Amino acid sequence: MIGKNLFDNFRDISAKEWKQKIQYNLKGKDYNEEVVWDTLEGIKVKPFYNEEDIRNKTNASTTKPTWKIGYNVYAGNALMANQNALNFMQRGAEAITFLIPDESIDVVSLLNKINLNETKVYFDMQFLSKNYIENVMSNCKDATSLHFGIDPIGHLGRTGNWYRTLKDDFIDVKDILSLNLENVLKVDVALYENAGADIVQQLAFAMAHANEYLNKCLELGNLDLVKSLEFKLAIGGNYFFEISKIRALRKLWNTLVKAYGVQIPCHIVSTPSKRNKTLYDYNVNMLRTTTECMSAVLGGSDTVFNMRYDAVFKKENKFANRIALNQLLLLKEESYFDKVGNPVDGSYYIETLTDQIAEKALLGFKRIEKEGGFLKQLKNHSVQHQIANSAKKQQDRFNSKQMILVGTNDFITVTDSMSKEIELFPFVKRKPRKTLIHPIIEKRLAEEKEQNRLSHE
């Protein structure tokens, strides 16, 4: 044995030598056609990566061992929501999101016995109200663990309308920011993923969406009002790409705020995508959410919220809730996903993907800004058209079985019957109403195939 360790016995091999060896083994077939594949984002994926791919590039290290296990609680009834939250916390949840439908929800009852020094609380408010947030703060000593996540632009994209008007909504935003709180603004990137946007589009829209808030704060006269910004991501099934997506988001955000000459931290909350979840063979959804949560952790999310495996068609139930929470507990407590702060650092493949995704998303962001900004692109429906085009490409791949969802478009259990199991309507709901813009509609890939199958049961 030569040298002090095993690797001293092997010489360095260049990327050129590896490629020559592969071409030799292909016996005359074209290298680029046989072993290099193109993604929907326009990224060419090579058969191997080595040190040469990341040489002279900045490391995108963002992963932290301090990620929190989150759980979502509907707060239509404050007392019941509080009990549910305490129950999940006893079972291992470290962060809770309360979905608050209106201002009548009593804050004192909602937060009763919740230790805000130990538990992060996210408020997903379906309204804008300075008074409500002031009421929350008057009953809480520790503001740093509370996240209010107001996102009027996201509300416009999702519903097609402002809460009131553009002018009034941003007056409300200014009033809320004047409270000088840490965690107020949010960018709902999950909407774009769940509607069919590809990874590059999601990040370009995320930056343009966030930039609208920064611009508005400048117009209001004080960018210092923005203490931090929360990004909510939906994580799809493309494992390594989704890890790279989160890392690229942090790189892009750091680049954006640097251009403003300020330092504003971002907080990333991740949850599995709805896009690839299925009605038939629904237990496979557990495998999908597991790998998606793994991507969320390895990419560097601050908090991860899982999705119930039967959420597509079934009301909340104790068994599915327990499984969803236990998936995260297993990752953290038994798989040691909280023990290493940088498990993907130095991965040639992930580092290269991160750079490529960030570069393409930055170009997309610049195009949006050149054409008038994100709000203008929403109003002239350019954003909606881009998402629709991407969604169609994904749908075509699913329909042609280039993209497999086990149990739905391949490896189908023909005896599987679901018509008597459905408790929630699992398809896109059509509610004709007057809107300022066409809303961005979330839609699962399997919907048409599932509807056809249900009609024949």
C-alpha positions as CSV (number, residue, x, y, z in Angstrom):
1,M,0.0,0.0,0.0
2,I,1.3,3.4,-1.0
3,G,0.7,6.5,1.2
4,K,-1.2,6.9,4.5
5,N,-4.7,6.1,3.3
6,L,-6.6,4.2,0.6
7,F,-7.0,7.2,-1.7
8,D,-3.3,7.6,-2.0
9,N,-3.2,4.5,-4.1
10,F,-5.3,6.1,-6.9
11,R,-4.3,8.9,-9.2
12,D,-6.6,11.8,-10.0
13,I,-8.7,11.2,-13.1
14,S,-9.9,14.2,-15.2
15,A,-13.4,14.7,-16.5
16,K,-12.0,14.4,-20.0
17,E,-10.6,10.9,-19.2
18,W,-13.9,9.8,-17.7
19,K,-15.8,11.0,-20.7
20,Q,-13.5,9.2,-23.1
21,K,-14.0,6.0,-21.2
22,I,-17.8,6.3,-21.4
23,Q,-17.6,7.1,-25.1
24,Y,-15.5,4.0,-25.6
25,N,-18.0,1.8,-23.8
26,L,-20.9,3.3,-25.8
27,K,-19.3,1.7,-28.9
28,G,-20.0,4.5,-31.3
29,K,-23.3,5.8,-29.9
30,D,-23.6,9.5,-29.3
31,Y,-22.6,10.5,-25.8
32,N,-25.0,13.5,-25.6
33,E,-28.0,11.5,-26.8
34,E,-27.3,8.3,-24.7
35,V,-26.2,9.5,-21.3
36,V,-27.0,13.2,-21.1
37,W,-30.7,14.1,-20.4
38,D,-32.6,17.4,-20.5
39,T,-34.9,18.5,-17.8
40,L,-38.1,20.6,-18.2
41,E,-36.1,23.5,-16.8
42,G,-33.6,23.2,-19.6
43,I,-30.8,21.8,-17.5
44,K,-28.5,19.1,-19.0
45,V,-27.8,16.4,-16.5
46,K,-24.5,14.6,-17.1
47,P,-23.7,10.9,-16.1
48,F,-21.0,12.0,-13.7
49,Y,-19.7,15.1,-11.9
50,N,-16.3,15.7,-10.3
51,E,-14.2,18.4,-8.7
52,E,-13.8,20.2,-12.0
53,D,-17.5,21.1,-12.0
54,I,-17.4,23.1,-8.8
55,R,-13.9,24.6,-9.1
56,N,-13.7,28.3,-8.6
57,K,-17.4,28.4,-7.5
58,T,-18.8,29.6,-4.2
59,N,-20.0,26.9,-1.9
60,A,-23.8,27.1,-1.4
61,S,-23.8,25.8,2.2
62,T,-27.1,26.6,3.8
63,T,-28.1,23.4,5.7
64,K,-28.6,23.6,9.4
65,P,-29.1,21.0,12.1
66,T,-31.7,23.1,13.9
67,W,-34.8,22.5,11.7
68,K,-38.1,22.3,13.4
69,I,-40.9,19.7,13.1
70,G,-44.1,21.5,12.2
71,Y,-47.8,20.7,12.2
72,N,-50.8,22.5,10.7
73,V,-53.9,23.2,12.8
74,Y,-57.1,24.7,11.5
75,A,-58.3,27.3,14.0
76,G,-62.0,27.7,13.2
77,N,-62.6,27.1,16.9
78,A,-59.9,28.5,19.2
79,L,-60.4,26.0,22.1
80,M,-60.3,23.0,19.8
81,A,-57.4,24.3,17.9
82,N,-55.5,24.9,21.1
83,Q,-56.1,21.4,22.3
84,N,-55.0,19.9,18.9
85,A,-51.8,22.0,19.0
86,L,-51.0,20.9,22.6
87,N,-51.6,17.3,21.6
88,F,-49.3,17.5,18.6
89,M,-46.7,19.2,20.7
90,Q,-46.8,16.4,23.3
91,R,-46.2,14.0,20.5
92,G,-43.1,15.9,19.1
93,A,-44.2,18.9,17.1
94,E,-41.9,21.8,17.6
95,A,-43.8,24.4,15.5
96,I,-47.5,25.0,14.9
97,T,-49.2,26.8,12.0
98,F,-52.7,28.1,13.0
99,L,-54.9,28.7,9.9
100,I,-57.1,31.6,11.1
101,P,-60.2,32.2,9.0
102,D,-61.3,35.5,10.5
103,E,-60.7,38.1,13.3
104,S,-63.2,36.5,15.7
105,I,-60.7,33.8,16.7
106,D,-59.7,34.5,20.3
107,V,-55.9,34.7,20.6
108,V,-55.8,34.1,24.4
109,S,-57.7,30.8,24.0
110,L,-55.7,29.8,21.0
111,L,-52.3,30.2,22.6
112,N,-53.2,29.0,26.1
113,K,-50.5,26.9,27.7
114,I,-48.3,27.1,24.6
115,N,-44.7,27.9,25.6
116,L,-43.5,30.4,23.0
117,N,-39.9,30.0,24.2
118,E,-39.9,26.5,23.0
119,T,-42.5,26.4,20.2
120,K,-42.6,28.4,17.0
121,V,-46.1,29.6,16.1
122,Y,-47.0,30.6,12.5
123,F,-50.3,32.5,11.9
124,D,-51.8,31.8,8.5
125,M,-54.3,34.6,8.6
126,Q,-56.9,34.8,5.8
127,F,-57.2,38.6,6.3
128,L,-55.0,41.7,6.9
129,S,-55.4,43.3,10.3
130,K,-53.0,45.4,12.3
131,N,-55.4,45.3,15.2
132,Y,-55.4,41.5,15.3
133,I,-51.6,41.3,15.3
134,E,-51.5,44.0,18.0
135,N,-53.9,41.9,20.1
136,V,-51.6,38.9,19.6
137,M,-48.6,40.8,20.7
138,S,-50.3,42.3,23.7
139,N,-50.9,38.7,25.0
140,C,-47.4,37.4,24.2
141,K,-44.1,38.3,25.8
142,D,-41.8,36.7,23.2
143,A,-42.3,38.1,19.7
144,T,-39.4,36.3,18.0
145,S,-41.2,32.9,17.9
146,L,-44.3,34.3,16.2
147,H,-44.5,34.4,12.4
148,F,-47.5,36.3,10.9
149,G,-46.8,35.7,7.2
150,I,-48.9,38.3,5.5
151,D,-48.8,38.0,1.7
152,P,-51.3,40.2,-0.1
153,I,-49.6,39.5,-3.5
154,G,-49.9,35.7,-2.8
155,H,-53.6,36.3,-2.0
156,L,-54.0,38.1,-5.3
157,G,-52.4,35.2,-7.2
158,R,-54.4,32.6,-5.5
159,T,-57.9,34.2,-5.5
160,G,-57.6,36.7,-8.4
161,N,-58.4,39.6,-6.0
162,W,-56.8,41.8,-3.4
163,Y,-58.2,41.6,0.1
164,R,-59.6,45.1,-0.6
165,T,-57.6,47.1,-3.2
166,L,-53.9,47.4,-4.1
167,K,-53.7,50.8,-2.4
168,D,-55.6,49.7,0.7
169,D,-53.7,46.4,1.1
170,F,-50.3,48.1,1.1
171,I,-51.5,50.7,3.5
172,D,-52.4,47.8,5.8
173,V,-48.9,46.3,5.1
174,K,-47.2,49.6,6.1
175,D,-49.3,49.8,9.3
176,I,-48.4,46.2,10.2
177,L,-44.7,46.7,9.4
178,S,-44.7,49.8,11.6
179,L,-45.2,47.5,14.6
180,N,-41.5,46.8,14.2
181,L,-41.9,43.0,14.4
182,E,-39.4,40.4,13.2
183,N,-41.4,38.0,11.2
184,V,-44.2,39.6,9.2
185,L,-43.9,39.3,5.4
186,K,-44.2,36.0,3.5
187,V,-43.9,34.8,-0.1
188,D,-46.1,31.8,-0.9
189,V,-43.9,30.0,-3.5
190,A,-45.9,26.7,-2.9
191,L,-48.7,28.1,-5.0
192,Y,-46.5,28.1,-8.1
193,E,-45.3,24.5,-7.5
194,N,-48.7,23.1,-6.9
195,A,-50.1,24.8,-10.0
196,G,-47.3,23.3,-12.2
197,A,-44.5,25.8,-12.4
198,D,-41.0,24.2,-12.9
199,I,-38.3,24.7,-10.4
200,V,-36.6,27.6,-12.2
201,Q,-39.9,29.4,-12.7
202,Q,-40.7,28.9,-9.0
203,L,-37.5,30.7,-7.9
204,A,-37.8,33.4,-10.5
205,F,-41.3,34.1,-9.4
206,A,-40.3,34.0,-5.7
207,M,-37.6,36.6,-6.2
208,A,-39.9,38.9,-8.3
209,H,-42.7,38.4,-5.8
210,A,-40.3,39.3,-2.9
211,N,-38.9,42.2,-4.8
212,E,-42.3,43.8,-5.1
213,Y,-42.4,43.9,-1.3
214,L,-39.0,45.5,-1.1
215,N,-39.9,48.0,-3.7
216,K,-43.1,48.9,-2.0
217,C,-41.3,49.4,1.3
218,L,-38.9,51.7,-0.4
219,E,-41.8,53.6,-1.8
220,L,-43.3,53.8,1.7
221,G,-40.0,55.3,2.8
222,N,-38.3,52.7,5.0
223,L,-36.8,49.4,3.9
224,D,-35.6,48.9,7.5
225,L,-39.2,48.0,8.4
226,V,-38.5,44.6,6.8
227,K,-36.7,42.6,9.5
228,S,-37.0,39.2,7.7
229,L,-38.9,37.5,5.0
230,E,-40.5,34.0,5.0
231,F,-40.6,31.8,2.0
232,K,-43.1,28.9,1.9
233,L,-42.0,26.2,-0.5
234,A,-43.8,23.0,-1.7
235,I,-41.3,20.2,-2.3
236,G,-41.8,17.9,-5.2
237,G,-40.5,14.4,-6.0
238,N,-37.3,15.2,-7.9
239,Y,-35.1,14.5,-4.9
240,F,-31.8,16.1,-5.7
241,F,-33.3,19.0,-7.7
242,E,-35.5,19.9,-4.8
243,I,-32.5,19.9,-2.4
244,S,-30.8,22.3,-4.9
245,K,-34.0,24.4,-5.2
246,I,-33.9,25.4,-1.5
247,R,-30.2,26.1,-1.6
248,A,-30.5,28.1,-4.7
249,L,-33.3,30.2,-3.1
250,R,-31.0,31.3,-0.3
251,K,-28.3,32.2,-2.8
252,L,-30.7,34.2,-4.9
253,W,-32.2,36.0,-1.8
254,N,-28.7,36.9,-0.6
255,T,-27.9,38.3,-4.0
256,L,-31.2,40.3,-4.1
257,V,-30.8,42.0,-0.7
258,K,-27.2,42.7,-1.4
259,A,-28.3,44.8,-4.4
260,Y,-30.4,46.9,-2.0
261,G,-27.4,47.3,0.4
262,V,-29.2,45.7,3.3
263,Q,-29.0,42.4,5.3
264,I,-32.4,40.8,5.6
265,P,-32.5,37.1,6.7
266,C,-34.9,34.7,5.1
267,H,-36.8,32.0,6.8
268,I,-37.8,28.9,4.8
269,V,-40.8,26.8,5.6
270,S,-41.3,23.6,3.4
271,T,-44.1,21.1,2.9
272,P,-44.6,18.3,0.4
273,S,-46.1,19.2,-3.0
274,K,-49.8,18.4,-3.7
275,R,-48.9,18.0,-7.4
276,N,-47.9,14.4,-7.4
277,K,-50.3,13.0,-4.7
278,T,-52.8,10.5,-5.8
279,L,-56.3,9.2,-4.9
280,Y,-55.7,5.6,-6.0
281,D,-53.0,3.5,-4.3
282,Y,-52.8,6.4,-1.8
283,N,-50.4,4.6,0.6
284,V,-47.7,5.4,-2.0
285,N,-48.2,9.0,-0.9
286,M,-46.3,8.1,2.3
287,L,-43.2,7.3,0.3
288,R,-43.5,10.5,-1.7
289,T,-43.9,12.7,1.4
290,T,-41.0,10.9,3.1
291,T,-38.5,11.7,0.3
292,E,-39.9,15.2,-0.1
293,C,-39.4,15.9,3.6
294,M,-35.9,14.5,3.3
295,S,-35.2,17.0,0.5
296,A,-36.7,19.8,2.6
297,V,-34.3,19.0,5.5
298,L,-31.2,18.5,3.4
299,G,-31.8,21.6,1.4
300,G,-31.8,23.7,4.6
301,S,-35.4,24.4,5.5
302,D,-36.0,26.1,8.9
303,T,-39.3,24.3,9.5
304,V,-40.8,21.3,7.8
305,F,-44.6,20.6,7.8
306,N,-45.6,17.2,6.5
307,M,-48.8,16.3,4.6
308,R,-51.1,13.5,5.5
309,Y,-50.9,10.6,3.0
310,D,-54.7,10.6,2.6
311,A,-55.2,14.4,2.6
312,V,-56.4,14.3,-1.1
313,F,-59.7,12.7,-0.2
314,K,-60.1,12.2,3.5
315,K,-60.9,14.4,6.4
316,E,-58.5,14.8,9.3
317,N,-58.1,11.6,11.3
318,K,-56.0,10.4,14.2
319,F,-54.1,7.7,12.3
320,A,-53.1,9.8,9.3
321,N,-52.1,12.7,11.6
322,R,-49.9,10.3,13.7
323,I,-48.2,8.9,10.6
324,A,-47.5,12.3,9.2
325,L,-45.9,13.5,12.4
326,N,-44.0,10.3,13.0
327,Q,-42.4,10.5,9.5
328,L,-40.7,13.7,10.6
329,L,-39.8,12.3,14.1
330,L,-38.2,9.3,12.4
331,L,-36.1,11.5,10.2
332,K,-35.0,13.6,13.2
333,E,-34.7,11.2,16.0
334,E,-33.8,7.9,14.4
335,S,-32.2,8.9,11.0
336,Y,-30.2,11.7,12.7
337,F,-31.1,14.3,10.2
338,D,-30.5,17.0,12.8
339,K,-27.0,15.9,13.8
340,V,-25.0,17.2,10.8
341,G,-25.2,20.8,9.6
342,N,-23.9,20.3,6.1
343,P,-24.6,16.8,4.8
344,V,-24.8,17.8,1.2
345,D,-21.9,20.2,1.1
346,G,-19.2,19.2,-1.4
347,S,-21.6,17.0,-3.4
348,Y,-20.4,17.8,-7.0
349,Y,-23.9,17.0,-8.4
350,I,-25.9,19.1,-5.9
351,E,-23.5,22.0,-5.9
352,T,-23.6,22.1,-9.7
353,L,-27.4,21.8,-9.8
354,T,-27.7,24.6,-7.3
355,D,-25.5,27.0,-9.4
356,Q,-27.4,26.1,-12.6
357,I,-30.8,26.5,-11.1
358,A,-29.8,29.8,-9.4
359,E,-28.3,31.2,-12.7
360,K,-31.4,30.3,-14.8
361,A,-33.8,31.6,-12.1
362,L,-31.8,34.9,-11.9
363,L,-32.2,35.4,-15.6
364,G,-35.9,34.7,-15.3
365,F,-36.2,37.3,-12.5
366,K,-34.3,39.9,-14.6
367,R,-36.7,39.3,-17.5
368,I,-39.7,39.8,-15.2
369,E,-38.2,43.1,-13.9
370,K,-37.3,44.3,-17.4
371,E,-40.9,43.7,-18.4
372,G,-42.4,45.8,-15.6
373,G,-42.2,43.6,-12.5
374,F,-44.2,40.8,-11.0
375,L,-47.5,42.6,-10.4
376,K,-47.6,43.8,-14.0
377,Q,-46.8,40.2,-15.2
378,L,-49.6,38.9,-13.0
379,K,-52.1,41.5,-14.3
380,N,-51.3,40.8,-18.0
381,H,-51.4,37.0,-17.2
382,S,-47.8,36.3,-18.3
383,V,-47.1,34.5,-15.1
384,Q,-50.3,32.4,-15.5
385,H,-49.4,31.5,-19.1
386,Q,-45.9,30.5,-18.1
387,I,-47.2,28.2,-15.4
388,A,-49.8,26.8,-17.7
389,N,-47.2,25.9,-20.3
390,S,-45.0,24.2,-17.8
391,A,-48.0,22.3,-16.3
392,K,-48.9,21.1,-19.8
393,K,-45.4,19.7,-20.4
394,Q,-45.6,17.9,-17.0
395,Q,-49.1,16.6,-17.8
396,D,-47.9,15.3,-21.2
397,R,-45.0,13.5,-19.6
398,F,-47.4,11.9,-17.1
399,N,-49.9,10.9,-19.8
400,S,-47.2,9.3,-21.9
401,K,-45.7,7.5,-18.8
402,Q,-42.4,9.4,-19.0
403,M,-43.3,10.5,-15.5
404,I,-44.6,7.5,-13.4
405,L,-46.9,7.8,-10.4
406,V,-47.1,4.3,-9.1
407,G,-50.6,2.9,-8.9
408,T,-52.1,5.7,-11.0
409,N,-50.6,5.7,-14.5
410,D,-48.5,2.5,-14.2
411,F,-48.3,-0.6,-11.9
412,I,-52.1,-0.2,-11.4
413,T,-54.0,-2.3,-8.9
414,V,-57.2,-2.9,-11.1
415,T,-59.2,-4.0,-8.1
416,D,-58.6,-0.7,-6.2
417,S,-61.9,1.0,-5.6
418,M,-62.2,4.5,-4.2
419,S,-65.8,5.8,-4.8
420,K,-67.0,4.8,-1.3
421,E,-63.8,6.2,0.4
422,I,-64.0,9.8,-0.7
423,E,-64.9,12.3,2.1
424,L,-63.4,15.4,0.5
425,F,-63.8,16.5,-3.1
426,P,-60.4,15.6,-4.6
427,F,-60.5,17.6,-7.8
428,V,-60.2,21.3,-8.8
429,K,-63.3,23.2,-7.7
430,R,-64.8,25.6,-10.2
431,K,-66.3,28.7,-8.5
432,P,-67.1,31.3,-11.2
433,R,-66.7,34.8,-9.7
434,K,-65.6,38.2,-10.7
435,T,-61.8,38.6,-10.4
436,L,-59.2,41.3,-11.3
437,I,-56.9,38.6,-12.8
438,H,-57.1,34.9,-13.6
439,P,-56.2,33.2,-10.4
440,I,-53.4,30.6,-10.3
441,I,-55.1,27.3,-9.9
442,E,-53.5,24.4,-8.0
443,K,-54.1,21.0,-9.8
444,R,-52.8,17.5,-9.3
445,L,-51.3,15.6,-12.2
446,A,-53.6,12.6,-11.7
447,E,-56.9,14.3,-11.7
448,E,-58.3,13.5,-15.2
449,K,-57.2,9.9,-15.0
450,E,-58.7,9.5,-11.5
451,Q,-62.0,11.1,-12.6
452,N,-62.2,8.7,-15.6
453,R,-61.5,5.7,-13.4
454,L,-64.1,6.8,-10.8
455,S,-66.7,7.1,-13.5
456,H,-66.2,3.4,-14.4
457,E,-66.4,2.0,-10.9
